[in-house]
Amino acid sequence: MARLLAALCAASLLVPAAPAVVAQSRLPALGETASDDLSVGSERRLGDQIMRDIRRDPDYLDDPVLLEYLQSLWDPLVAAARQRGDIGPDLEQRFAWEAFLVRDRTVNAFALPGGYVGVHLGLIAMTSTRDELASVLAHELTHVTQRHIARSMANSQRQSMIGLATIILGMIAASRSTRMDGANALITGGQAVAVQGQLNFSRDAEREADRIGFSVMTQAGYAPGGMAAMFEKLEHSSRLNDSGGFPYLRTHPLNAERIGEARARLGAAPPAAPAGVLAHTAAQARARVLMDARVDALRRWQALDAPASAPPAERLMAGYASALASTLLRDWPRADSALQLALGAARGDTRALRDVALLQAQSLLARGDAERAGEALKPFAKAEGQASSRAVMLLTAQVAMSRDKTAVQRAAEELQTWTSLHPQDATVWSHLGRLWERLDQPLRALRAEAESRIALGDLIGGVDRLRAGQRLARTSRTVDFIEASVIDARLKEIEAQARRRDAEDRQREG
């Protein structure tokens, strides 16, 4: 993976992680004095700057199925933090509150400035329950709500924003790599002193994130034992074998005191409603396959099997992993037999059954059988007034591409509605562009391509597509005047944004 992403995890070093705590009435927080050192707006701009580079990295992963599962855990945590008063109006409006995926086998998660939290596929792959994963997310979310990153940057307030970004990148590189030369190249001179100061600060931030994070996760309905179980699993696994695969423990070190406190909090925690494990098993299987796309790794997962007498979770793991690996290897007979194993194991769990059906649709689309893929998706199509599932919507759009223009139009309208609510969704914009092209609406297609590039931080590419749209509008006999006006307005807006960004970069470099 690119050193940049490795570096980015460094924000984790600024703010270690884990979970645990007694429900509290808003105690004074370590991050509260940070506002004088790094404003909310400045922190968000710094986070956006880092995310622009992350989104262009090949290991930034927008897998709709896995991201939707991560979002289903993340959203209740954010809602609970909001109910507790941890997220005030200023943070609510200015921060991103976005969790994203990184294709990496190592066990890690990290908070970035401005409300971004990254999760490595390796972390999802090693967790056994949703509660274990939620405990890590709650801890990282607490670093954001308590503004630990801004607080830790107070020691570096004389540095420019670009200098702070460099420190973060270097620290992430250190957390991701067993070899330190790449990180040392990024952290030099006076910056190394600032890094040490942030590491010293992190112990207090760690304890606060444990305490508040525990309250957040239990208020969100997750089992309190998930945090202690996660700590114990991390400690046990790393003790047996940590050949650089557990950077989370380098940035969020465990000790006997923290583990003991996590266990002690269980007695005072409210009970959680029982939750099935199969949906998490499907996500775990998907993460295990996607985190390493090498052929030899895929073949190992493809060979996974389980007897009919095995527990449902074991059969689902084997069937799902084998079916996905076989699909990526284009071994259709093996994929079909593994899908049958997974479907049988998931029977009785609606969410897990849906996830297997989405994998079945993905496999059928990969072999060009859009008709059967559509049949697999039909039970999960959005009902009137029901919220859209992004994963189902994107797969349905792919199915529509091989159908008549009425189906394509319906899919385009659904994606257009989604982008009006989620204008930064580059993947949906990209799919929408292909649908408009199929409908012989080149102006709309160019605008959608432009929005996709802009959402990824590629303002130059976005401007190029918008200008192409302007040229097309001038030379075409039939012009969508509304769309042409939108393109004109967006071009002015993005050109101004690009000029501001260039000016900021020049000022920082100066």
Summary of the structure (lengths in Angstrom):
residues: 510
radius of gyration: 23.5
end to end distance: 30.3
largest distance: 73.7
contacts: 1845
relative contact order: 0.10
helix: 71%
strand: 3%
